[in-house]
Amino acid sequence: MSRRLVPAVLLLVLLLGIGLLMGRAGFVVLNVPEAVTAGTFEAMRGDLRQMRAFLQRMPKGADLHTHLSGAVYAERLVAWASQDGLCLSRPEQVLLPRPSDARDDAPCGADPGLVPVAEAVSGPGGQRVFDLLVDAYSMRAFVPTPQVPSGHDQFFASFGKFGPATGGADTPARLDRVAEMTVDQLRIYDAASVQYAEFMFTFLESAERRRLAAAIGTQTEPKAMLAALQRAGLKEFVRRRADELEGLTARIDALLGCAGAADRPGCGVAYRFIAQVNRNSPLAEVFVQTAVAAALVRAAPRIVVGLNYVGPEDYRTALHDYGTHMSYVASLAPPDVPVAMHAGELWLGLVPPSDLDFHIRAAVEVAGARRIGHGTAIGFERDMPGLLAEMARRKVAVEIALTSSDVILGVRGREHPITTYVAAGVPVVLATDDAGVSRIDLTNEYVRAARDHGFDYRALKNFARTSIRSAFLPEAEKAAQMQKLDAAFSRFEQREAQRLSMGERAQALLAEIIRGSRRGGGAAL
C-alpha cells in the first residue's frame, strides 16, 4: 500500500468505527456517497461559485410553477418579433401585430411611432434599442421611476409589452409558438438536471372567452351558468381544442427530434400543461375559463393536468371577487381535476390587512387546491398554525419562488416563510415562476435556498423529491419519475464522491458526522 494512503485509510477506518459506535446511540448507517456529498456541499458555503456549479449538476426533479410565456428570456422574444414582422411602439417599447392594411413600403402603417422590430434593432442604434427592449421585457437593470415605482409594477407590466411575440390570435400560429417555447424550455431544463415540468399557459383566446361568456347572460348560479355554456357548445369547443393540443404535442416532438435519438437536448425531460385562468377578468369570463380548463383536463389528461388562477392577486378585481372565484373552482373542478392556486402572493402594505388573512385557507378549504403557488402571506392568515397543520395533513404542497417573491413583493431572507413551511411539515418545492422575466433559472432558486435560508444538501434533495411527489401525474407515471430521480441522485452522489481523494472523502464524512451530532440527529452514512 502507498505510504501516502496509509493515513487516509486509517482515518476512514476510524470514522467508520465512530459511525458504528454512534449507531448504538440512534445513528443510522445507510449511504456513504450521500454523506460524503452532503459534507462536500457544506464545505462550499463560503464559495458561491462552487455552490452554483454543484447545484447545477445536482438533480432537481421538477419545476411545477412556471408560466411558459414568462419563462422565455427577452432576447428570444425580440428575435421572434423580428422574425414575425411585428411592429414596435417606440415610446412604450410595446410589440404590436402588423396592421392588416399595411403596405410593403410601410409595413407598420403611417404612424411614425410604429416601426418594424427588425428595423429598430438593426443599424447604428440597434444595440441601444435592443437593450431597452430586454430591460422593458424583464427585471434586468430595473430602477424605480415615478412611472414604474416598484418591481411589482415592472414585473407585471412586462407581459403586456411582449405578448404578441408569444403568439397571436390565430390558433395554429399561436400553438406553433407554444411548441417553440416549450422546446426551448425543455432544453434549458435538460442542461440544468431537471426531468419534469408543468407549464402554465392560456388555452382560451379572449374572443372565444367573450363569446362563451355572453351565452351565460344574467345567470349567476354556477349550475345554471354551466348549463348555459353547455347549450352554447362548450363540449364541442373543448373537443376541438383537445384535438389541437394533440397536434401541439406532435409539433413539440418533431422540433425535439427525439425519435431514434433520445439523447438529444430536451428529450429526457417530461412535461405537461396547466390551464391558466385570468382572475382579473369579468366574473362570467372567469367562470368560462374555469369551465374550459376543467373540461380540458378531463378531455386531454395526458396533456393538460390541472388548472390555476393567474394574474396579480392584489388587483381590485382579484381581491373583490376572490371568494366567488374559489366557489367557481369548487363547483367545476374537484375532486377529479387537480388544482394549483396562486394564493397569498401578497404582503402587508401592498393590500389592506383584511385582504391578507384568508386567501391561502380559502384556496385549500374551498377550492380544494392540492398545491399553493407562492403562499408568501402565510404569516398573516387567521390561525396560521392550524392552517399549516391542515396543509401538512392533506399534503398540500407550497410552490416557493424565492426570486419572484423578492422582485415582486420585496420579501427576501428571513422575512420569507419557507422555513416556517418546512418546520410545519408542509411539502415544499422550489420553482422559477417566470424565469425569463426574472432573469434566473431553477438552479438559482436552489442557491438562494442554501445561501439565504441555510438549507443543507439533504433538505435540497428533499425539495427535489417532493417536486416529483407533488406532480399532477398518474401514480404509475409519478412512481416512474421518482425512480428516475432516485437513480439520478445515486449517480450524482457517486460522481461527487469520486471527485475527491480518499483523504477528502474521509474529511467530508467526519464533518457530516459532527454536523449530525450537533443537530441532535444522526448523519446518514
Salt bridges, closest charged atoms under 4 A:
GLU34 OE1 - ARG458 NE 3.38
GLU34 OE2 - LYS461 NZ 2.79
GLU42 OE1 - ARG45 NE 2.88
ASP47 OD1 - ARG49 NE 3.44
GLU75 OE2 - ARG439 NH2 2.92
ASP84 OD2 - ARG177 NH1 2.85
ASP104 OD1 - ARG98 NH2 3.67
ASP105 OD1 - ARG103 NE 2.96
ASP131 OD1 - ARG140 NH2 3.74
ASP135 OD1 - ARG140 NE 2.72
ASP153 OD1 - HIS152 ND1 2.97
ASP176 OD1 - ARG251 NE 2.85
GLU180 OE1 - ARG177 NE 2.94
ASP184 OD2 - ARG76 NE 2.54
GLU198 OE1 - ARG371 NH2 2.77
GLU205 OE2 - ARG174 NH1 3.28
GLU205 OE1 - ARG241 NH1 3.35
GLU208 OE2 - ARG211 NH2 2.56
GLU236 OE2 - ARG239 NH2 2.57
GLU236 OE2 - ARG240 NH1 3.94
ASP243 OD2 - ARG239 NH1 2.93
GLU244 OE1 - ARG241 NE 2.47
GLU313 OE2 - HIS359 ND1 2.58
ASP314 OD1 - HIS152 NE2 2.89
ASP321 OD1 - HIS320 ND1 2.75
ASP336 OD2 - ARG298 NE 2.66
GLU345 OE2 - HIS374 NE2 3.54
ASP357 OD1 - ARG382 NH1 3.08
GLU365 OE2 - ARG361 NH1 2.79
ASP383 OD2 - ARG361 NH2 3.99
GLU390 OE1 - ARG361 NH1 3.72
GLU390 OE2 - ARG394 NH2 2.84
GLU399 OE1 - HIS65 ND1 2.58
GLU399 OE2 - ARG371 NE 2.53
ASP406 OD1 - ARG412 NE 2.77
ASP406 OD2 - ARG448 NH2 2.77
ASP433 OD1 - HIS65 NE2 3.09
ASP433 OD1 - HIS67 NE2 3.22
ASP433 OD2 - HIS374 NE2 3.57
ASP441 OD2 - ARG52 NH2 2.62
ASP452 OD2 - ARG448 NE 3.54
ASP452 OD1 - ARG451 NE 2.58
ASP456 OD2 - ARG515 NH1 3.27
ASP456 OD2 - ARG519 NH1 3.99
GLU475 OE2 - LYS478 NZ 3.62
GLU477 OE1 - ARG272 NH2 2.50
GLU477 OE2 - ARG302 NH1 2.86
ASP486 OD1 - ARG465 NE 2.91
GLU493 OE2 - LYS461 NZ 2.87
GLU496 OE2 - ARG57 NE 2.95
GLU496 OE2 - ARG499 NE 3.16
GLU512 OE2 - ARG458 NH1 2.43
GLU512 OE2 - ARG515 NH2 3.01
